[in-house]
Amino acid sequence: MTTLSTRLLPLLLLVLIAMAPATAQAQAANQPQNAVQAEPSSSTQPITAYTVSGEQYRRAVEYSRAKYRHYFIGAGYGLLTLVLVLYLRLGSKFRDWAERISQRRIVQLVIYAPLMLLAVTLLGLPTDIWDQRLELTYARSVQGWGSWGTDWIKSLLITLVLGTVLVWILYGVIRRSPRRWWFYFWLASLPVLGLVLYLAPVVIEPMFFQFKPLDATHPQLVSEIQKVTKRGGIYIPRDRMFEMNASSKLTAQNAYVAGFGGSKRVVVWDTTLAKATIPETLFVFGHEMGHYVLLHIPKELSLLAVLVLALFYLAYRCTGWMLERWGEHWGIRSIDDWASLPMLLLLISCLTFLAAPAFNSISRYFEHEADRYGLEVIHGLVPDSSQVAARYFLKSGETNLADPNPSPFIKFWLFDHPSRSERVQFAASYDPWSRGEQPKYVK
C-alpha cells in the first residue's frame, strides 16, 4: 500500500505502526489452480542457504545499499525540514493566521493543523519522489508517475484527517494537564489506533488496491488453505480470504492478515499467486495465520505501545528545556501554544529514529516465530515442507532483491524481519520430527 506520509509524522506513530507500507509496485498473472504437489522435478538440489546468481547478487547488493542510503539520508532530511520549519517560525505564523480568523479553538484547529501538516508533508515530497525513482530503477515498481501522484495525494488527505484529529486530542490534553499530557495523550491515542486497525482493510487499503474474493479466482487454493486452518485449530470463512491486485503497482510477493472482529481477513497478493506454487502459498498463509494463532498482533502492539509511552515521556522531559532555550526565537509562547507542534514533531521524530532498533527487534522475534509456526502447520499436508518454505524464501528474495549479506549494524537498525539468509537456513534445518522431538506450536 502507498505509504501515509511517514513524516507525519510522529503524531501518527501509533497509527502508522498498524499500517505497514509498501512503496514499490508491479505486474503478474494468476497462479494455475493445481492440486498440492511436490516442488518441480527440475529442483533437484536441496536448498540449505540463500544463494543468488552473480548478476542477481550484484543487483540485490546495489539496490539494498541504495535503500539504506535513502533511509538514513531521508531520516536526516526529515529532521532538517522540521528544524527549518521552526527557524522560519512557520508554526507561529500559521498560529497567528488562525487566531486572527477566530478566537474559537476548534476553528483555529481546523485552520492550523492542516496547514502545518501540509507544509511538513510537502517539504518531505522530494525524498518520497527519490524513493519511488529508486523502486522504478530496480523494477520493484511498475507504477506510473500519474498513478503514484494520485496515491500520494490520497495518503496526504488521510494524513491531514488523522493528523488533525490527533492534534486536537494532543492540545486538548496539554491544556487540561500540562504535566501529564504525555500519558493522557498516549491513552487517548490507543482507541484511535484500534479504530484504524479495524477500518484499514475495509476503508483505507481499498483506496490503493483492488480486492476480490480468493474463492472466486482460486477455489482449490482456498480449499487447501482450509486444511491448514483446520490443522491449526482455527476457522477462517472462505469469504474472509481475498486476492489483492498488487501487480498493478508492485513486483514483490507478499500476503498478510489484517483487521479484527468484523474486518478480519486474509489477503494474498496476486504476485504471490503468480510466482509461488500452491505449497509455497500455503506456507506463506501458515506464517500469517501464526501471527493470529500466537496472538502476535496484540502482544506486539502492547510492547510497541509501551515503547511509544516511553518516547512520549522523554519528549515531555525535553520540552521544558527546549522552550526555555529556543521558545522565544521560534515564536512559541508555551507548550499549549499551537506553534509548539513542529517542536513536538521534531522531538518525537528524533526519539523514534533512535528507537528504531527496539521496534525492529520486537518485530523480528515475532516474525521468526511465525516462520516456525508456518513450517509446523503445513508439515504433513505438503511434501517436504522445509524445502517448500526454503524455496519460497529463495524465490521471493530474488524477486524482492533481498540483501544477500546485510551487515550486523544494518540488521540491528533496519530489519523488522530476520534476514533472508537466516530465514532460508532456519526453514531448511527446522525438523524436530526426524529427531523425535515435539514441535513447539502445532502438535
C-alpha positions in Angstrom: 0.0 0.0 0.0 1.2 3.5 -0.7 2.6 5.0 2.5 0.8 7.5 4.6 3.5 10.2 4.7 6.0 8.7 7.1 7.0 12.2 8.2 3.6 12.9 9.7 4.7 12.0 11.4 5.3 11.1 14.7 1.9 12.1 16.0 0.6 9.3 13.8 3.2 6.9 15.2 0.7 4.6 16.8 -1.5 4.7 13.7 1.4 4.1 11.3 2.6 1.1 13.3 -0.6 -0.6 12.2 -0.3 0.3 8.6 2.6 -1.5 7.0 3.6 0.4 3.9 4.8 -0.9 0.5 6.4 1.8 -1.6 7.2 -0.2 -4.8 4.9 -1.7 -7.4 4.4 -4.3 -10.4 2.8 -6.8 -12.8 1.6 -10.5 -12.6 -0.7 -13.3 -13.8 -2.8 -15.7 -11.8 -1.3 -18.9 -10.4 -2.7 -22.1 -12.1 -5.1 -24.0 -9.8 -3.2 -27.2 -9.4 -3.6 -29.6 -6.5 -1.0 -29.6 -3.8 2.1 -31.2 -5.2 5.8 -31.5 -4.6 8.2 -29.0 -6.0 9.1 -29.2 -9.7 11.4 -32.0 -10.6 13.9 -29.5 -12.0 14.8 -28.5 -8.5 17.0 -31.5 -7.6 19.4 -29.9 -5.2 18.2 -29.3 -1.6 18.3 -25.7 -0.5 20.5 -25.2 2.6 21.5 -21.5 2.2 20.4 -18.3 0.5 22.4 -18.1 -2.8 21.8 -16.0 -5.8 23.4 -15.7 -9.2 26.3 -13.3 -9.9 24.2 -10.6 -11.7 21.3 -11.0 -9.3 23.7 -10.8 -6.4 25.1 -7.5 -7.8 21.6 -6.0 -8.3 20.5 -7.1 -4.8 23.5 -5.6 -3.2 23.3 -2.4 -5.3 19.6 -1.9 -4.5 20.0 -2.7 -0.8 22.9 -0.3 -0.3 20.9 2.4 -2.2 17.9 1.7 0.0 19.9 2.0 3.2 21.3 5.4 2.0 17.8 6.6 1.2 16.7 5.6 4.7 19.4 7.4 6.6 19.5 10.4 4.3 15.7 10.6 4.3 15.6 10.5 8.1 18.2 13.3 8.3 16.4 15.3 5.7 13.1 14.9 7.6 14.6 16.2 10.8 16.2 19.1 9.0 12.9 20.1 7.5 11.4 20.3 11.0 14.3 22.4 12.2 13.7 24.7 9.1 10.0 25.0 10.0 11.0 26.1 13.5 13.6 28.6 12.4 11.3 30.1 9.8 8.7 30.4 12.5 6.0 28.8 10.3 4.3 27.5 13.4 3.8 30.9 14.9 2.8 32.4 11.5 0.2 29.8 11.0 -1.0 30.2 14.6 -1.3 34.0 14.1 -3.4 33.4 10.9 -5.7 31.1 12.8 -6.1 33.4 15.8 -6.9 36.4 13.5 -9.6 34.4 11.8 -11.3 33.2 15.0 -10.9 33.1 18.8 -12.5 29.7 19.0 -10.1 26.9 19.5 -11.9 24.4 17.2 -11.8 26.9 14.3 -8.1 27.5 15.0 -7.5 23.8 14.9 -9.1 23.2 11.5 -7.0 26.1 10.1 -3.7 25.5 11.9 -3.3 21.7 11.9 -3.9 21.0 8.2 -1.6 24.0 7.3 1.2 22.7 9.4 0.8 19.1 8.4 0.6 20.1 4.7 3.8 22.2 5.0 5.8 19.4 6.6 4.5 16.8 4.2 5.2 18.9 1.1 8.7 19.6 2.4 9.1 15.8 2.5 8.0 15.3 -1.1 11.5 15.3 -2.6 12.5 12.2 -0.6 9.2 10.5 -1.5 9.9 11.1 -5.2 13.5 10.0 -4.7 12.4 6.7 -3.1 9.9 6.0 -5.9 12.5 6.6 -8.5 14.7 4.0 -6.8 11.9 1.5 -6.9 11.4 2.1 -10.6 15.1 1.9 -11.4 15.3 -1.6 -9.9 12.0 -2.7 -11.4 10.4 -3.1 -8.0 7.7 -0.7 -9.1 5.8 -0.5 -12.3 3.5 2.3 -11.2 3.5 5.3 -13.4 4.1 8.7 -12.0 0.5 9.8 -12.5 -0.8 6.9 -10.5 1.9 7.4 -7.9 0.9 11.0 -7.6 -2.7 10.1 -7.1 -1.8 7.7 -4.4 0.5 10.3 -2.8 -2.5 12.8 -2.7 -4.7 10.1 -1.2 -2.1 9.5 1.5 -1.8 13.2 2.1 -5.6 13.5 2.6 -5.6 10.6 5.1 -2.7 12.2 6.9 -4.5 15.5 7.2 -7.7 13.9 8.6 -6.0 11.6 11.1 -3.3 14.2 11.9 -5.9 16.9 12.7 -7.8 14.5 15.0 -4.6 13.7 16.8 -3.6 17.3 17.1 -7.0 18.1 18.5 -6.6 15.3 21.1 -3.0 16.4 21.9 -3.6 20.0 22.6 -6.8 19.2 24.5 -4.9 17.0 27.0 -2.0 19.5 27.1 -4.3 22.3 28.2 -6.0 20.2 30.8 -2.9 18.6 32.2 0.4 20.3 31.3 2.4 17.9 33.5 0.7 14.6 32.5 -0.2 15.3 28.9 2.2 12.7 27.6 0.4 9.9 29.5 -3.2 11.1 28.7 -2.3 11.6 25.0 -0.9 8.1 24.9 -4.2 6.7 26.5 -6.3 8.7 24.0 -4.2 7.5 21.1 -5.0 3.8 21.8 -8.7 4.0 20.7 -7.6 5.8 17.5 -5.1 3.0 16.8 -7.9 0.5 17.4 -10.2 2.3 15.0 -7.6 2.5 12.3 -6.7 -1.2 12.7 -10.4 -2.0 12.3 -11.1 0.3 9.3 -7.8 -0.1 7.4 -8.6 -3.3 5.5 -12.2 -2.2 4.6 -11.8 1.6 4.1 -8.2 2.7 3.6 -6.5 -0.2 1.7 -9.2 -0.4 -1.0 -8.3 3.2 -1.8 -5.0 2.0 -3.1 -5.6 -1.5 -4.4 -8.5 -3.7 -5.6 -9.6 -6.8 -3.7 -11.7 -9.7 -4.8 -12.7 -12.9 -3.1 -10.0 -15.5 -3.3 -12.6 -18.2 -3.6 -13.8 -16.7 -6.9 -10.4 -16.9 -8.6 -8.6 -19.8 -6.8 -11.3 -22.0 -5.2 -8.9 -25.0 -4.9 -6.3 -23.0 -3.2 -9.0 -21.8 -0.7 -9.9 -25.5 -0.1 -6.2 -26.3 0.6 -6.0 -23.2 2.9 -8.9 -24.5 4.9 -7.0 -27.7 5.5 -4.2 -25.6 7.0 -6.7 -23.7 9.2 -8.2 -26.9 10.4 -4.8 -28.3 11.3 -4.1 -25.1 13.3 -7.4 -25.3 15.1 -9.0 -22.1 13.8 -11.7 -21.3 11.4 -11.5 -18.6 8.8 -14.5 -18.4 6.5 -13.9 -18.5 2.7 -15.4 -15.1 2.3 -12.7 -13.6 4.6 -10.0 -14.5 2.1 -9.1 -12.0 -0.6 -6.7 -11.6 -3.6 -5.1 -8.1 -3.9 -4.0 -6.8 -7.3 -0.5 -5.9 -6.1 0.8 -6.4 -9.6 -0.8 -3.1 -10.8 2.0 -1.4 -8.8 4.4 -3.9 -7.2 6.7 -6.8 -8.2 7.3 -8.0 -4.7 5.5 -11.1 -3.3 3.6 -11.0 0.0 0.5 -12.0 1.9 -0.9 -10.7 5.2 -3.7 -10.8 7.8 -5.4 -7.5 8.7 -8.2 -6.2 10.8 -10.1 -7.8 13.7 -13.6 -8.7 14.5 -15.8 -8.0 11.6 -13.0 -6.7 9.4 -10.5 -9.5 10.0 -9.3 -11.0 6.7 -6.5 -12.9 4.9 -5.1 -11.2 1.8 -2.8 -12.8 -0.7 -1.1 -10.6 -3.3 -1.6 -11.7 -6.9 2.2 -11.5 -7.4 2.5 -14.4 -4.9 -0.3 -16.3 -6.6 1.6 -15.9 -9.9 5.1 -16.8 -8.8 4.6 -19.2 -5.9 3.4 -22.8 -6.1 0.4 -23.8 -4.0 2.6 -25.5 -1.4 4.6 -22.3 -1.1 1.5 -20.2 -0.9 0.2 -22.5 1.9 3.4 -21.8 3.8 3.0 -18.1 3.4 -0.6 -18.4 4.6 0.6 -20.6 7.6 3.1 -17.9 8.5 0.4 -15.2 8.5 -2.0 -17.5 10.4 0.6 -17.9 13.0 0.5 -14.2 13.8 -3.2 -14.6 14.7 -3.0 -18.0 16.5 0.0 -17.0 18.6 -1.6 -13.6 19.4 1.4 -11.8 17.9 -0.7 -8.8 17.0 -2.0 -7.9 20.5 1.4 -8.9 22.0 3.4 -6.8 19.6 1.1 -3.8 19.8 1.2 -3.9 23.6 5.0 -3.9 23.6 5.2 -1.2 21.0 2.6 0.9 22.9 4.9 0.7 26.0 7.8 1.9 23.9 5.7 4.7 22.5 4.7 5.7 26.0 8.4 5.9 26.9 9.0 8.1 23.8 6.2 10.5 24.8 7.6 10.8 28.3 11.1 11.5 27.1 9.6 14.1 24.7 7.8 15.7 27.6 11.0 15.8 29.6 12.8 17.7 26.8 10.1 20.2 26.1 10.8 22.5 29.1 14.5 22.7 28.2 13.8 23.4 24.5 11.2 26.1 25.3 13.5 27.8 27.7 16.4 27.8 25.2 14.7 28.4 21.9 11.0 29.0 22.5 11.1 32.8 22.1 13.2 32.6 19.0 10.8 30.1 17.5 7.8 32.2 18.5 6.4 29.6 20.9 4.6 31.1 23.9 4.1 27.9 25.9 3.7 24.1 25.4 -0.1 24.5 24.8 0.5 27.0 22.0 -0.3 25.7 18.6 3.1 26.9 17.5 4.8 24.2 19.6 3.6 21.4 17.2 6.7 21.3 15.0 8.9 21.2 18.1 6.9 18.2 19.4 7.1 16.6 15.9 10.9 17.1 15.9 11.3 15.6 19.4 9.2 12.5 18.6 10.9 12.1 15.2 14.4 12.1 16.8 13.3 9.7 19.5 11.5 7.4 17.0 14.6 7.3 14.8 16.8 6.3 17.8 14.2 3.8 19.0 14.0 2.0 15.6 16.3 -0.9 16.6 14.0 -1.6 19.6 10.9 -1.6 17.5 12.5 -3.8 14.8 13.9 -6.3 17.3 10.4 -6.9 18.6 9.1 -7.4 15.1 12.0 -9.8 14.2 11.2 -12.0 17.1 7.5 -12.4 16.2 8.3 -12.9 12.5 10.7 -15.7 13.3 8.1 -17.4 15.5 5.6 -17.0 12.7 8.0 -18.8 10.4 8.3 -21.6 12.9 4.5 -21.9 13.1 4.1 -21.8 9.3 6.6 -24.7 9.0 4.8 -26.7 11.7 1.2 -26.1 10.4 1.9 -27.3 6.9 4.1 -30.3 8.0 2.4 -33.5 6.7 0.0 -31.5 4.5 2.6 -30.8 1.8 5.6 -33.0 0.9 9.0 -31.8 2.1 7.6 -28.7 3.9 11.0 -27.4 4.9 12.2 -27.3 1.3 8.9 -25.7 0.3 9.5 -22.9 2.7 13.2 -22.5 1.9 12.4 -22.4 -1.9 9.8 -19.7 -1.3 12.2 -17.6 0.6 14.8 -18.1 -2.1 12.4 -17.2 -5.0 10.8 -14.2 -3.2 14.2 -13.0 -2.1 15.3 -12.9 -5.7 12.2 -11.0 -6.8 12.3 -8.6 -3.8 16.1 -8.0 -4.3 16.7 -9.0 -0.7 20.2 -8.2 0.7 22.2 -11.5 0.5 24.6 -10.4 3.2 23.5 -7.4 5.3 25.9 -6.1 7.9 25.2 -6.7 11.6 24.6 -3.0 12.0 22.0 -2.8 9.2 20.2 -5.9 10.6 20.2 -4.4 14.0 18.9 -0.9 12.9 16.7 -1.6 9.9 15.5 -5.2 9.7 12.0 -5.8 11.0 12.2 -9.5 9.7 15.1 -11.9 10.0 17.5 -11.6 7.1 16.7 -13.7 4.1 19.8 -15.9 4.7 18.6 -16.6 8.3 15.1 -17.4 7.1 16.3 -19.9 4.5 18.7 -21.6 6.8 16.1 -21.9 9.5 13.5 -23.3 7.1 15.9 -25.8 5.7 17.1 -27.1 9.0 14.0 -27.0 11.2 12.9 -30.6 11.6 12.0 -31.6 15.2 10.0 -34.6 13.8 13.0 -36.5 12.5 14.7 -36.1 15.9 11.7 -37.5 17.7 11.0 -34.0 19.3 7.7 -32.3 19.7 7.2 -29.2 17.6 6.7 -26.0 19.6 3.3 -24.9 18.5 1.4 -27.4 16.3 1.4 -30.8 17.9 
